[in-house]
Amino acid sequence: MANHKSALKRIRQNVKRNERNKGFRTLVKTVTKKVTTEAEAGNKEQALVELKRAEKVIAKVGGKGILHSRAASRKISSLTRLVNRAS
């Protein structure tokens, strides 16, 4: 365990940020799963609606640094390819 006052504060900050970011990471998984299930079911219109929402969420999370920006781009790209192949 840390002994310095600044290190103790840093630990508190990290715990708080980790809790906040956990929700965002879970949200990314949720929207990804919605797009995937709609695309696999063959509902192209609904999949496009879910894809638009997923792109917005993933880009926001990537912009905040919770997800690496290239990882966010990769997720958006793979979901777009999945929806386009479903047609």
Distance bins in CASP14 RR format, pairs under 12 A and 6 or more apart:
PFRMAT RR
TARGET T0000
AUTHOR 0000-0000-0000
RMODE 2
METHOD distances of the structure
MODEL  1
1 7 0 0 0 0 1 0 0 0 0 0 0
1 8 0 0 0 0 1 0 0 0 0 0 0
1 11 0 0 0 0 1 0 0 0 0 0 0
2 8 1 0 1 0 0 0 0 0 0 0 0
2 9 0 0 0 0 1 0 0 0 0 0 0
2 10 1 0 0 1 0 0 0 0 0 0 0
2 11 1 0 0 1 0 0 0 0 0 0 0
2 12 0 0 0 0 0 1 0 0 0 0 0
2 14 0 0 0 0 0 1 0 0 0 0 0
3 11 0 0 0 0 0 1 0 0 0 0 0
4 10 0 0 0 0 1 0 0 0 0 0 0
4 11 0 0 0 0 0 1 0 0 0 0 0
5 11 0 0 0 0 0 1 0 0 0 0 0
5 12 0 0 0 0 0 1 0 0 0 0 0
6 12 0 0 0 0 0 1 0 0 0 0 0
6 13 0 0 0 0 0 1 0 0 0 0 0
7 13 0 0 0 0 0 1 0 0 0 0 0
7 14 0 0 0 0 0 1 0 0 0 0 0
8 14 0 0 0 0 0 1 0 0 0 0 0
8 15 0 0 0 0 0 1 0 0 0 0 0
9 15 0 0 0 0 0 1 0 0 0 0 0
9 16 0 0 0 0 0 1 0 0 0 0 0
10 16 0 0 0 0 0 1 0 0 0 0 0
10 17 0 0 0 0 0 1 0 0 0 0 0
11 17 0 0 0 0 0 1 0 0 0 0 0
11 18 0 0 0 0 0 1 0 0 0 0 0
12 18 0 0 0 0 0 1 0 0 0 0 0
12 19 0 0 0 0 0 1 0 0 0 0 0
13 19 0 0 0 0 0 1 0 0 0 0 0
13 20 0 0 0 0 0 1 0 0 0 0 0
14 20 0 0 0 0 0 1 0 0 0 0 0
14 21 0 0 0 0 0 1 0 0 0 0 0
15 21 0 0 0 0 0 1 0 0 0 0 0
15 22 0 0 0 0 0 1 0 0 0 0 0
16 22 0 0 0 0 0 1 0 0 0 0 0
17 23 0 0 0 0 0 1 0 0 0 0 0
17 24 0 0 0 0 0 1 0 0 0 0 0
17 64 0 0 0 0 0 1 0 0 0 0 0
17 65 0 0 0 0 0 1 0 0 0 0 0
17 66 0 0 0 0 1 0 0 0 0 0 0
18 24 0 0 0 0 0 1 0 0 0 0 0
18 25 0 0 0 0 0 1 0 0 0 0 0
18 66 0 0 0 0 0 1 0 0 0 0 0
19 25 0 0 0 0 0 1 0 0 0 0 0
19 26 0 0 0 0 0 1 0 0 0 0 0
20 26 0 0 0 0 0 1 0 0 0 0 0
20 27 0 0 0 0 0 1 0 0 0 0 0
20 61 0 0 0 0 0 1 0 0 0 0 0
20 64 0 0 0 0 1 0 0 0 0 0 0
20 65 0 0 0 0 0 1 0 0 0 0 0
20 66 0 0 0 0 1 0 0 0 0 0 0
21 27 0 0 0 0 0 1 0 0 0 0 0
21 28 0 0 0 0 0 1 0 0 0 0 0
21 61 0 0 0 0 1 0 0 0 0 0 0
21 62 0 0 0 0 0 1 0 0 0 0 0
21 64 0 0 0 0 1 0 0 0 0 0 0
21 65 0 0 0 0 1 0 0 0 0 0 0
21 66 1 0 1 0 0 0 0 0 0 0 0
21 67 0 0 0 0 1 0 0 0 0 0 0
22 28 0 0 0 0 0 1 0 0 0 0 0
22 29 0 0 0 0 0 1 0 0 0 0 0
22 61 0 0 0 0 0 1 0 0 0 0 0
22 66 0 0 0 0 1 0 0 0 0 0 0
23 29 0 0 0 0 1 0 0 0 0 0 0
23 30 0 0 0 0 1 0 0 0 0 0 0
23 57 0 0 0 0 0 1 0 0 0 0 0
23 61 0 0 0 0 1 0 0 0 0 0 0
23 64 0 0 0 0 0 1 0 0 0 0 0
23 66 0 0 0 0 1 0 0 0 0 0 0
23 67 0 0 0 0 0 1 0 0 0 0 0
24 30 0 0 0 0 0 1 0 0 0 0 0
24 31 0 0 0 0 0 1 0 0 0 0 0
24 57 0 0 0 0 1 0 0 0 0 0 0
24 58 0 0 0 0 1 0 0 0 0 0 0
24 60 0 0 0 0 1 0 0 0 0 0 0
24 61 1 0 1 0 0 0 0 0 0 0 0
24 62 0 0 0 0 1 0 0 0 0 0 0
24 63 0 0 0 0 0 1 0 0 0 0 0
24 64 1 0 0 1 0 0 0 0 0 0 0
24 65 0 0 0 0 1 0 0 0 0 0 0
24 66 1 0 1 0 0 0 0 0 0 0 0
24 67 1 0 0 1 0 0 0 0 0 0 0
24 72 0 0 0 0 0 1 0 0 0 0 0
25 31 0 0 0 0 0 1 0 0 0 0 0
25 32 0 0 0 0 0 1 0 0 0 0 0
25 57 0 0 0 0 0 1 0 0 0 0 0
25 58 0 0 0 0 0 1 0 0 0 0 0
25 61 1 0 0 1 0 0 0 0 0 0 0
25 62 0 0 0 0 0 1 0 0 0 0 0
25 64 0 0 0 0 0 1 0 0 0 0 0
25 65 0 0 0 0 0 1 0 0 0 0 0
25 66 1 0 0 1 0 0 0 0 0 0 0
25 67 1 0 0 1 0 0 0 0 0 0 0
25 71 0 0 0 0 0 1 0 0 0 0 0
25 72 0 0 0 0 0 1 0 0 0 0 0
25 75 0 0 0 0 0 1 0 0 0 0 0
26 32 0 0 0 0 0 1 0 0 0 0 0
26 33 0 0 0 0 0 1 0 0 0 0 0
26 57 0 0 0 0 0 1 0 0 0 0 0
26 61 0 0 0 0 0 1 0 0 0 0 0
26 66 0 0 0 0 0 1 0 0 0 0 0
26 67 0 0 0 0 0 1 0 0 0 0 0
27 33 0 0 0 0 0 1 0 0 0 0 0
27 34 0 0 0 0 0 1 0 0 0 0 0
27 53 0 0 0 0 0 1 0 0 0 0 0
27 54 0 0 0 0 1 0 0 0 0 0 0
27 56 0 0 0 0 0 1 0 0 0 0 0
27 57 1 0 1 0 0 0 0 0 0 0 0
27 58 0 0 0 0 1 0 0 0 0 0 0
27 60 0 0 0 0 1 0 0 0 0 0 0
27 61 1 0 0 1 0 0 0 0 0 0 0
27 62 0 0 0 0 0 1 0 0 0 0 0
27 64 0 0 0 0 0 1 0 0 0 0 0
27 66 0 0 0 0 1 0 0 0 0 0 0
27 67 0 0 0 0 0 1 0 0 0 0 0
28 34 0 0 0 0 0 1 0 0 0 0 0
28 35 0 0 0 0 0 1 0 0 0 0 0
28 53 0 0 0 0 0 1 0 0 0 0 0
28 54 0 0 0 0 1 0 0 0 0 0 0
28 55 0 0 0 0 0 1 0 0 0 0 0
28 56 0 0 0 0 0 1 0 0 0 0 0
28 57 1 0 0 1 0 0 0 0 0 0 0
28 58 1 0 1 0 0 0 0 0 0 0 0
28 59 0 0 0 0 0 1 0 0 0 0 0
28 60 0 0 0 0 1 0 0 0 0 0 0
28 61 1 0 1 0 0 0 0 0 0 0 0
28 62 0 0 0 0 1 0 0 0 0 0 0
28 64 0 0 0 0 0 1 0 0 0 0 0
28 65 0 0 0 0 0 1 0 0 0 0 0
28 66 0 0 0 0 1 0 0 0 0 0 0
28 67 1 0 0 1 0 0 0 0 0 0 0
28 71 0 0 0 0 1 0 0 0 0 0 0
28 72 0 0 0 0 1 0 0 0 0 0 0
28 75 1 0 0 1 0 0 0 0 0 0 0
28 76 0 0 0 0 0 1 0 0 0 0 0
28 79 0 0 0 0 0 1 0 0 0 0 0
29 35 0 0 0 0 0 1 0 0 0 0 0
29 36 0 0 0 0 0 1 0 0 0 0 0
29 54 0 0 0 0 0 1 0 0 0 0 0
29 57 0 0 0 0 0 1 0 0 0 0 0
29 58 0 0 0 0 0 1 0 0 0 0 0
29 61 0 0 0 0 0 1 0 0 0 0 0
29 67 0 0 0 0 0 1 0 0 0 0 0
29 75 0 0 0 0 0 1 0 0 0 0 0
30 36 0 0 0 0 0 1 0 0 0 0 0
30 37 0 0 0 0 0 1 0 0 0 0 0
30 50 0 0 0 0 0 1 0 0 0 0 0
30 53 0 0 0 0 0 1 0 0 0 0 0
30 54 0 0 0 0 1 0 0 0 0 0 0
30 57 0 0 0 0 1 0 0 0 0 0 0
30 58 0 0 0 0 0 1 0 0 0 0 0
30 61 0 0 0 0 0 1 0 0 0 0 0
31 37 0 0 0 0 0 1 0 0 0 0 0
31 38 0 0 0 0 0 1 0 0 0 0 0
31 47 0 0 0 0 0 1 0 0 0 0 0
31 49 0 0 0 0 0 1 0 0 0 0 0
31 50 1 0 0 1 0 0 0 0 0 0 0
31 51 0 0 0 0 1 0 0 0 0 0 0
31 52 0 0 0 0 0 1 0 0 0 0 0
31 53 1 0 0 1 0 0 0 0 0 0 0
31 54 1 0 1 0 0 0 0 0 0 0 0
31 55 0 0 0 0 1 0 0 0 0 0 0
31 56 0 0 0 0 1 0 0 0 0 0 0
31 57 1 0 1 0 0 0 0 0 0 0 0
31 58 1 0 0 1 0 0 0 0 0 0 0
31 59 0 0 0 0 0 1 0 0 0 0 0
31 60 0 0 0 0 0 1 0 0 0 0 0
31 61 0 0 0 0 1 0 0 0 0 0 0
31 75 0 0 0 0 1 0 0 0 0 0 0
31 76 0 0 0 0 0 1 0 0 0 0 0
31 79 0 0 0 0 1 0 0 0 0 0 0
32 38 0 0 0 0 0 1 0 0 0 0 0
32 39 0 0 0 0 0 1 0 0 0 0 0
32 47 0 0 0 0 0 1 0 0 0 0 0
32 50 0 0 0 0 1 0 0 0 0 0 0
32 51 0 0 0 0 1 0 0 0 0 0 0
32 53 0 0 0 0 0 1 0 0 0 0 0
32 54 1 0 0 1 0 0 0 0 0 0 0
32 55 0 0 0 0 0 1 0 0 0 0 0
32 57 0 0 0 0 1 0 0 0 0 0 0
32 58 1 0 0 1 0 0 0 0 0 0 0
32 61 0 0 0 0 0 1 0 0 0 0 0
32 67 0 0 0 0 0 1 0 0 0 0 0
32 72 0 0 0 0 0 1 0 0 0 0 0
32 74 0 0 0 0 0 1 0 0 0 0 0
32 75 1 0 0 1 0 0 0 0 0 0 0
32 76 0 0 0 0 1 0 0 0 0 0 0
32 78 0 0 0 0 1 0 0 0 0 0 0
32 79 1 0 0 1 0 0 0 0 0 0 0
32 80 0 0 0 0 0 1 0 0 0 0 0
32 82 0 0 0 0 1 0 0 0 0 0 0
32 83 0 0 0 0 0 1 0 0 0 0 0
33 39 0 0 0 0 0 1 0 0 0 0 0
33 40 0 0 0 0 0 1 0 0 0 0 0
33 50 0 0 0 0 1 0 0 0 0 0 0
33 54 0 0 0 0 1 0 0 0 0 0 0
33 75 0 0 0 0 0 1 0 0 0 0 0
33 79 0 0 0 0 0 1 0 0 0 0 0
33 82 0 0 0 0 0 1 0 0 0 0 0
34 40 0 0 0 0 0 1 0 0 0 0 0
34 41 0 0 0 0 0 1 0 0 0 0 0
34 43 0 0 0 0 0 1 0 0 0 0 0
34 46 0 0 0 0 1 0 0 0 0 0 0
34 47 0 0 0 0 1 0 0 0 0 0 0
34 48 0 0 0 0 0 1 0 0 0 0 0
34 49 0 0 0 0 1 0 0 0 0 0 0
34 50 1 0 1 0 0 0 0 0 0 0 0
34 51 0 0 0 0 1 0 0 0 0 0 0
34 52 0 0 0 0 0 1 0 0 0 0 0
34 53 1 0 0 1 0 0 0 0 0 0 0
34 54 1 0 0 1 0 0 0 0 0 0 0
34 57 0 0 0 0 0 1 0 0 0 0 0
34 79 0 0 0 0 0 1 0 0 0 0 0
34 82 0 0 0 0 0 1 0 0 0 0 0
34 83 0 0 0 0 0 1 0 0 0 0 0
35 41 0 0 0 0 0 1 0 0 0 0 0
35 42 0 0 0 0 0 1 0 0 0 0 0
35 43 0 0 0 0 0 1 0 0 0 0 0
35 44 0 0 0 0 0 1 0 0 0 0 0
35 46 0 0 0 0 1 0 0 0 0 0 0
35 47 1 0 0 1 0 0 0 0 0 0 0
35 48 0 0 0 0 1 0 0 0 0 0 0
35 49 0 0 0 0 1 0 0 0 0 0 0
35 50 1 0 1 0 0 0 0 0 0 0 0
35 51 1 0 1 0 0 0 0 0 0 0 0
35 52 0 0 0 0 1 0 0 0 0 0 0
35 53 0 0 0 0 1 0 0 0 0 0 0
35 54 1 0 1 0 0 0 0 0 0 0 0
35 55 0 0 0 0 1 0 0 0 0 0 0
35 57 0 0 0 0 0 1 0 0 0 0 0
35 58 0 0 0 0 0 1 0 0 0 0 0
35 75 0 0 0 0 1 0 0 0 0 0 0
35 76 0 0 0 0 0 1 0 0 0 0 0
35 78 0 0 0 0 1 0 0 0 0 0 0
35 79 1 0 1 0 0 0 0 0 0 0 0
35 80 0 0 0 0 1 0 0 0 0 0 0
35 81 0 0 0 0 0 1 0 0 0 0 0
35 82 1 0 0 1 0 0 0 0 0 0 0
35 83 1 0 0 1 0 0 0 0 0 0 0
35 84 0 0 0 0 0 1 0 0 0 0 0
35 86 0 0 0 0 1 0 0 0 0 0 0
36 42 0 0 0 0 0 1 0 0 0 0 0
36 43 0 0 0 0 0 1 0 0 0 0 0
36 47 0 0 0 0 1 0 0 0 0 0 0
36 50 0 0 0 0 1 0 0 0 0 0 0
36 51 0 0 0 0 0 1 0 0 0 0 0
36 54 0 0 0 0 1 0 0 0 0 0 0
36 75 0 0 0 0 0 1 0 0 0 0 0
36 78 0 0 0 0 1 0 0 0 0 0 0
36 79 1 0 0 1 0 0 0 0 0 0 0
36 81 0 0 0 0 0 1 0 0 0 0 0
36 82 1 0 0 1 0 0 0 0 0 0 0
36 83 0 0 0 0 1 0 0 0 0 0 0
36 85 0 0 0 0 0 1 0 0 0 0 0
36 86 0 0 0 0 1 0 0 0 0 0 0
37 43 0 0 0 0 1 0 0 0 0 0 0
37 46 0 0 0 0 1 0 0 0 0 0 0
37 47 0 0 0 0 1 0 0 0 0 0 0
37 50 0 0 0 0 1 0 0 0 0 0 0
37 54 0 0 0 0 0 1 0 0 0 0 0
37 79 0 0 0 0 0 1 0 0 0 0 0
37 82 0 0 0 0 0 1 0 0 0 0 0
37 83 0 0 0 0 0 1 0 0 0 0 0
37 86 0 0 0 0 0 1 0 0 0 0 0
38 44 0 0 0 0 1 0 0 0 0 0 0
38 45 0 0 0 0 1 0 0 0 0 0 0
38 46 1 0 1 0 0 0 0 0 0 0 0
38 47 1 1 0 0 0 0 0 0 0 0 0
38 48 0 0 0 0 1 0 0 0 0 0 0
38 49 0 0 0 0 1 0 0 0 0 0 0
38 50 1 0 1 0 0 0 0 0 0 0 0
38 51 0 0 0 0 1 0 0 0 0 0 0
38 52 0 0 0 0 0 1 0 0 0 0 0
38 53 0 0 0 0 0 1 0 0 0 0 0
38 54 0 0 0 0 0 1 0 0 0 0 0
38 79 0 0 0 0 0 1 0 0 0 0 0
38 82 0 0 0 0 1 0 0 0 0 0 0
38 83 0 0 0 0 1 0 0 0 0 0 0
38 86 0 0 0 0 1 0 0 0 0 0 0
39 45 0 0 0 0 0 1 0 0 0 0 0
39 46 0 0 0 0 1 0 0 0 0 0 0
39 47 1 0 1 0 0 0 0 0 0 0 0
39 48 0 0 0 0 1 0 0 0 0 0 0
39 49 0 0 0 0 0 1 0 0 0 0 0
39 50 0 0 0 0 1 0 0 0 0 0 0
39 51 0 0 0 0 1 0 0 0 0 0 0
39 54 0 0 0 0 0 1 0 0 0 0 0
39 78 0 0 0 0 0 1 0 0 0 0 0
39 79 0 0 0 0 1 0 0 0 0 0 0
39 80 0 0 0 0 0 1 0 0 0 0 0
39 81 0 0 0 0 1 0 0 0 0 0 0
39 82 1 0 1 0 0 0 0 0 0 0 0
39 83 1 0 1 0 0 0 0 0 0 0 0
39 84 0 0 0 0 1 0 0 0 0 0 0
39 85 1 0 0 1 0 0 0 0 0 0 0
39 86 1 0 1 0 0 0 0 0 0 0 0
39 87 0 0 0 0 1 0 0 0 0 0 0
40 46 0 0 0 0 0 1 0 0 0 0 0
40 47 0 0 0 0 1 0 0 0 0 0 0
40 50 0 0 0 0 0 1 0 0 0 0 0
40 82 0 0 0 0 1 0 0 0 0 0 0
40 83 0 0 0 0 0 1 0 0 0 0 0
40 85 0 0 0 0 0 1 0 0 0 0 0
40 86 1 0 0 1 0 0 0 0 0 0 0
41 47 0 0 0 0 1 0 0 0 0 0 0
41 50 0 0 0 0 0 1 0 0 0 0 0
41 83 0 0 0 0 0 1 0 0 0 0 0
41 86 0 0 0 0 1 0 0 0 0 0 0
42 48 0 0 0 0 0 1 0 0 0 0 0
42 50 0 0 0 0 0 1 0 0 0 0 0
42 82 0 0 0 0 0 1 0 0 0 0 0
42 83 0 0 0 0 1 0 0 0 0 0 0
42 85 0 0 0 0 0 1 0 0 0 0 0
42 86 1 0 1 0 0 0 0 0 0 0 0
42 87 0 0 0 0 1 0 0 0 0 0 0
43 49 0 0 0 0 1 0 0 0 0 0 0
43 50 0 0 0 0 1 0 0 0 0 0 0
43 51 0 0 0 0 0 1 0 0 0 0 0
43 83 0 0 0 0 0 1 0 0 0 0 0
43 86 0 0 0 0 1 0 0 0 0 0 0
43 87 0 0 0 0 0 1 0 0 0 0 0
44 50 0 0 0 0 0 1 0 0 0 0 0
44 51 0 0 0 0 1 0 0 0 0 0 0
44 82 0 0 0 0 0 1 0 0 0 0 0
44 83 1 0 0 1 0 0 0 0 0 0 0
44 84 0 0 0 0 1 0 0 0 0 0 0
44 85 0 0 0 0 0 1 0 0 0 0 0
44 86 1 0 1 0 0 0 0 0 0 0 0
44 87 1 0 1 0 0 0 0 0 0 0 0
45 51 0 0 0 0 0 1 0 0 0 0 0
45 52 0 0 0 0 0 1 0 0 0 0 0
45 83 0 0 0 0 0 1 0 0 0 0 0
45 86 0 0 0 0 0 1 0 0 0 0 0
45 87 0 0 0 0 0 1 0 0 0 0 0
46 52 0 0 0 0 0 1 0 0 0 0 0
46 53 0 0 0 0 0 1 0 0 0 0 0
46 83 0 0 0 0 0 1 0 0 0 0 0
46 86 0 0 0 0 0 1 0 0 0 0 0
47 53 0 0 0 0 0 1 0 0 0 0 0
47 54 0 0 0 0 1 0 0 0 0 0 0
47 79 0 0 0 0 1 0 0 0 0 0 0
47 80 0 0 0 0 0 1 0 0 0 0 0
47 82 0 0 0 0 1 0 0 0 0 0 0
47 83 1 0 1 0 0 0 0 0 0 0 0
47 84 0 0 0 0 1 0 0 0 0 0 0
47 85 0 0 0 0 0 1 0 0 0 0 0
47 86 1 0 0 1 0 0 0 0 0 0 0
47 87 0 0 0 0 1 0 0 0 0 0 0
48 54 0 0 0 0 0 1 0 0 0 0 0
48 55 0 0 0 0 0 1 0 0 0 0 0
48 79 0 0 0 0 0 1 0 0 0 0 0
48 80 0 0 0 0 1 0 0 0 0 0 0
48 82 0 0 0 0 0 1 0 0 0 0 0
48 83 1 0 0 1 0 0 0 0 0 0 0
48 84 0 0 0 0 1 0 0 0 0 0 0
48 86 0 0 0 0 1 0 0 0 0 0 0
48 87 0 0 0 0 1 0 0 0 0 0 0
49 55 0 0 0 0 0 1 0 0 0 0 0
49 56 0 0 0 0 0 1 0 0 0 0 0
49 83 0 0 0 0 0 1 0 0 0 0 0
50 56 0 0 0 0 0 1 0 0 0 0 0
50 57 0 0 0 0 0 1 0 0 0 0 0
50 58 0 0 0 0 0 1 0 0 0 0 0
50 79 0 0 0 0 1 0 0 0 0 0 0
50 80 0 0 0 0 0 1 0 0 0 0 0
50 82 0 0 0 0 0 1 0 0 0 0 0
50 83 0 0 0 0 1 0 0 0 0 0 0
50 86 0 0 0 0 0 1 0 0 0 0 0
51 57 0 0 0 0 0 1 0 0 0 0 0
51 58 0 0 0 0 0 1 0 0 0 0 0
51 75 0 0 0 0 0 1 0 0 0 0 0
51 76 0 0 0 0 1 0 0 0 0 0 0
51 77 0 0 0 0 0 1 0 0 0 0 0
51 78 0 0 0 0 0 1 0 0 0 0 0
51 79 1 0 1 0 0 0 0 0 0 0 0
51 80 1 0 0 1 0 0 0 0 0 0 0
51 81 0 0 0 0 0 1 0 0 0 0 0
51 82 0 0 0 0 1 0 0 0 0 0 0
51 83 1 0 1 0 0 0 0 0 0 0 0
51 84 0 0 0 0 1 0 0 0 0 0 0
51 86 0 0 0 0 0 1 0 0 0 0 0
52 58 0 0 0 0 0 1 0 0 0 0 0
52 59 0 0 0 0 0 1 0 0 0 0 0
52 76 0 0 0 0 0 1 0 0 0 0 0
52 79 0 0 0 0 0 1 0 0 0 0 0
52 80 0 0 0 0 0 1 0 0 0 0 0
52 83 0 0 0 0 1 0 0 0 0 0 0
53 59 0 0 0 0 0 1 0 0 0 0 0
53 60 0 0 0 0 0 1 0 0 0 0 0
53 76 0 0 0 0 0 1 0 0 0 0 0
53 79 0 0 0 0 0 1 0 0 0 0 0
54 60 0 0 0 0 0 1 0 0 0 0 0
54 61 0 0 0 0 0 1 0 0 0 0 0
54 72 0 0 0 0 0 1 0 0 0 0 0
54 75 0 0 0 0 1 0 0 0 0 0 0
54 76 1 0 0 1 0 0 0 0 0 0 0
54 77 0 0 0 0 0 1 0 0 0 0 0
54 78 0 0 0 0 0 1 0 0 0 0 0
54 79 1 0 1 0 0 0 0 0 0 0 0
54 80 0 0 0 0 1 0 0 0 0 0 0
54 82 0 0 0 0 0 1 0 0 0 0 0
54 83 0 0 0 0 1 0 0 0 0 0 0
55 61 0 0 0 0 0 1 0 0 0 0 0
55 62 0 0 0 0 0 1 0 0 0 0 0
55 72 0 0 0 0 1 0 0 0 0 0 0
55 73 0 0 0 0 0 1 0 0 0 0 0
55 75 0 0 0 0 1 0 0 0 0 0 0
55 76 1 0 1 0 0 0 0 0 0 0 0
55 77 0 0 0 0 0 1 0 0 0 0 0
55 78 0 0 0 0 0 1 0 0 0 0 0
55 79 1 0 0 1 0 0 0 0 0 0 0
55 80 1 0 0 1 0 0 0 0 0 0 0
55 83 0 0 0 0 0 1 0 0 0 0 0
56 62 0 0 0 0 0 1 0 0 0 0 0
56 63 0 0 0 0 0 1 0 0 0 0 0
56 72 0 0 0 0 0 1 0 0 0 0 0
56 76 0 0 0 0 1 0 0 0 0 0 0
57 63 0 0 0 0 0 1 0 0 0 0 0
57 64 0 0 0 0 0 1 0 0 0 0 0
57 66 0 0 0 0 0 1 0 0 0 0 0
57 67 0 0 0 0 0 1 0 0 0 0 0
57 72 0 0 0 0 1 0 0 0 0 0 0
57 75 0 0 0 0 0 1 0 0 0 0 0
57 76 0 0 0 0 1 0 0 0 0 0 0
57 79 0 0 0 0 0 1 0 0 0 0 0
58 64 0 0 0 0 0 1 0 0 0 0 0
58 65 0 0 0 0 0 1 0 0 0 0 0
58 66 0 0 0 0 0 1 0 0 0 0 0
58 67 1 0 0 1 0 0 0 0 0 0 0
58 68 0 0 0 0 0 1 0 0 0 0 0
58 69 0 0 0 0 0 1 0 0 0 0 0
58 70 0 0 0 0 0 1 0 0 0 0 0
58 71 0 0 0 0 1 0 0 0 0 0 0
58 72 1 0 1 0 0 0 0 0 0 0 0
58 73 0 0 0 0 1 0 0 0 0 0 0
58 74 0 0 0 0 1 0 0 0 0 0 0
58 75 1 0 1 0 0 0 0 0 0 0 0
58 76 1 0 1 0 0 0 0 0 0 0 0
58 77 0 0 0 0 0 1 0 0 0 0 0
58 78 0 0 0 0 0 1 0 0 0 0 0
58 79 0 0 0 0 1 0 0 0 0 0 0
58 80 0 0 0 0 0 1 0 0 0 0 0
59 65 0 0 0 0 0 1 0 0 0 0 0
59 66 0 0 0 0 0 1 0 0 0 0 0
59 67 0 0 0 0 1 0 0 0 0 0 0
59 69 0 0 0 0 1 0 0 0 0 0 0
59 71 0 0 0 0 0 1 0 0 0 0 0
59 72 1 0 0 1 0 0 0 0 0 0 0
59 73 0 0 0 0 1 0 0 0 0 0 0
59 75 0 0 0 0 1 0 0 0 0 0 0
59 76 1 0 0 1 0 0 0 0 0 0 0
59 77 0 0 0 0 0 1 0 0 0 0 0
59 79 0 0 0 0 0 1 0 0 0 0 0
60 66 0 0 0 0 1 0 0 0 0 0 0
60 67 0 0 0 0 1 0 0 0 0 0 0
60 69 0 0 0 0 0 1 0 0 0 0 0
60 72 0 0 0 0 1 0 0 0 0 0 0
60 76 0 0 0 0 0 1 0 0 0 0 0
61 67 1 0 1 0 0 0 0 0 0 0 0
61 68 0 0 0 0 0 1 0 0 0 0 0
61 69 0 0 0 0 1 0 0 0 0 0 0
61 71 0 0 0 0 1 0 0 0 0 0 0
61 72 1 0 0 1 0 0 0 0 0 0 0
61 73 0 0 0 0 0 1 0 0 0 0 0
61 75 0 0 0 0 1 0 0 0 0 0 0
61 76 0 0 0 0 0 1 0 0 0 0 0
62 68 1 0 0 1 0 0 0 0 0 0 0
62 69 1 0 1 0 0 0 0 0 0 0 0
62 70 0 0 0 0 1 0 0 0 0 0 0
62 71 1 0 0 1 0 0 0 0 0 0 0
62 72 1 1 0 0 0 0 0 0 0 0 0
62 73 0 0 0 0 1 0 0 0 0 0 0
62 74 0 0 0 0 0 1 0 0 0 0 0
62 75 0 0 0 0 1 0 0 0 0 0 0
62 76 0 0 0 0 1 0 0 0 0 0 0
63 69 1 0 0 1 0 0 0 0 0 0 0
63 70 0 0 0 0 0 1 0 0 0 0 0
63 71 0 0 0 0 0 1 0 0 0 0 0
63 72 1 0 0 1 0 0 0 0 0 0 0
63 73 0 0 0 0 0 1 0 0 0 0 0
64 72 0 0 0 0 1 0 0 0 0 0 0
65 71 0 0 0 0 1 0 0 0 0 0 0
65 72 0 0 0 0 1 0 0 0 0 0 0
66 72 0 0 0 0 1 0 0 0 0 0 0
67 73 0 0 0 0 1 0 0 0 0 0 0
67 74 0 0 0 0 1 0 0 0 0 0 0
67 75 1 0 0 1 0 0 0 0 0 0 0
67 76 0 0 0 0 0 1 0 0 0 0 0
68 74 0 0 0 0 1 0 0 0 0 0 0
68 75 0 0 0 0 0 1 0 0 0 0 0
69 75 0 0 0 0 0 1 0 0 0 0 0
69 76 0 0 0 0 0 1 0 0 0 0 0
70 76 0 0 0 0 0 1 0 0 0 0 0
70 77 0 0 0 0 0 1 0 0 0 0 0
71 77 0 0 0 0 0 1 0 0 0 0 0
71 78 0 0 0 0 0 1 0 0 0 0 0
72 78 0 0 0 0 0 1 0 0 0 0 0
72 79 0 0 0 0 0 1 0 0 0 0 0
73 79 0 0 0 0 0 1 0 0 0 0 0
73 80 0 0 0 0 0 1 0 0 0 0 0
74 80 0 0 0 0 0 1 0 0 0 0 0
74 81 0 0 0 0 0 1 0 0 0 0 0
75 81 0 0 0 0 0 1 0 0 0 0 0
75 82 0 0 0 0 0 1 0 0 0 0 0
76 82 0 0 0 0 0 1 0 0 0 0 0
76 83 0 0 0 0 0 1 0 0 0 0 0
77 83 0 0 0 0 0 1 0 0 0 0 0
77 84 0 0 0 0 0 1 0 0 0 0 0
78 84 0 0 0 0 0 1 0 0 0 0 0
78 85 0 0 0 0 0 1 0 0 0 0 0
79 85 0 0 0 0 0 1 0 0 0 0 0
79 86 0 0 0 0 0 1 0 0 0 0 0
80 86 0 0 0 0 0 1 0 0 0 0 0
80 87 0 0 0 0 0 1 0 0 0 0 0
81 87 0 0 0 0 0 1 0 0 0 0 0
END
